[in-house]
Amino acid sequence: MKNKRKNPSLSSVVGIIMCIIFIPVIIINLILIVSSYTNPEEIPGVFGVKPAVVLSGSMEPTIQAGDLIFIRETDPNKLQKDDVICYLSSGKAITHRIADITTGEDGRLQFITRGDANNAEDQLPVTADQVQGIWKGGRIGGLGNFILFMQSTTGMILFIVCPLLLFFLWDIWHRRRLDKAENARTKELEAELNALRAGKETEKEKPDIET
């Protein structure tokens, strides 16, 4: 009886662990995917933090190709020289360092950028509306390729469909396990009650002994 009482608690712990692992992954992945479709002109992010995959080595050795970096939303007016910013150019995310800050003919702020590994500044200045955020050092080496895979069709199946399926299958298994345990416990109680009733009936049938 003791083992049967421990099993449900163990399965509950497993369920909690699965929720902790899978639910945040599903939610974050869904937010990134939906954001990329609803607002394709911006890098999707969560709570002001935008993950970006570095595809080139223009910022080496500070940032390596294939790294996953974390861009934080910022006010372009507060950017300074030597800040590393991420901006969109022709739909492509580029992360370079600010070499100079100027003002265009229309009076709008412009940023002259350059990659740390490049010998020359970028040809086109970056406008404030192109800036996606500032990079302050957060990166995970080599994780960029995994992120690109996760956003592919195969990746979405593995990291959204499969976790949901596993969670539902575990929930079904867990409920059936609890039902079986409850049914077994009910049968045991019924057997005990029947035994008690049979004992009482036996006592009643015993003849009285005169003293």
Phi, psi and omega in degrees: 000326180295319180296322181294329179284332181280327184302313179301322180293324178294316179293329177294320177298317178299318179296319179297318179297318178298320178296317181298323182280310191277318186298312177299321179298316181295313183297311181297317180296319178296318179298316180295318181292313180297317180297323181294332179271321182284331180221076185292347181275001178228151175287126180294145180211176180228124178056040176082001179249128183243117175284138179224139180265130179269119185260342182237171180258026184291344180250013178292147004272000182298313179232132182262153174298135182093355178286153169256120180248161182242116182262136179252136179300143184210162175275117181305331181291343181263358180290149181231168177300142181080356172292144177263120183241157174247129182221161180260133176223113183057039178080002182251134179277128180234135178243109181223167181268144178285119179267332180197157178237125182228182177236132180284178179298332179273004178086002181274154182292139177226148180241128174267122187243163178200141174282145182300330182269356181269150180271346183226159178287158178296144186296317185257135175290157181257128178272164184298324182286348177276338185290127179262339180161182182246144178256127183242018173118351181282121179204154175235114185297128174078001183276348182300318180296325178294321179296318178299320178294321182296332180272355176280172180300315179297318180296320179296324178294317183289324188253359174236303184293311183297314177300320177297317180296316179298320181295315180294320178295318178296319181297317178297313180298318182296317180295318179295322179296317178295320179297318179297317179296320179293318178297318179296319179295320179297317179296321179297317179296319178297320179296319179296318179296317179297322179294319178296316179297318179297322179294319179294319179296323178296319180295322180293326183284344180293134179288147178287137180260121180281140180253000000 
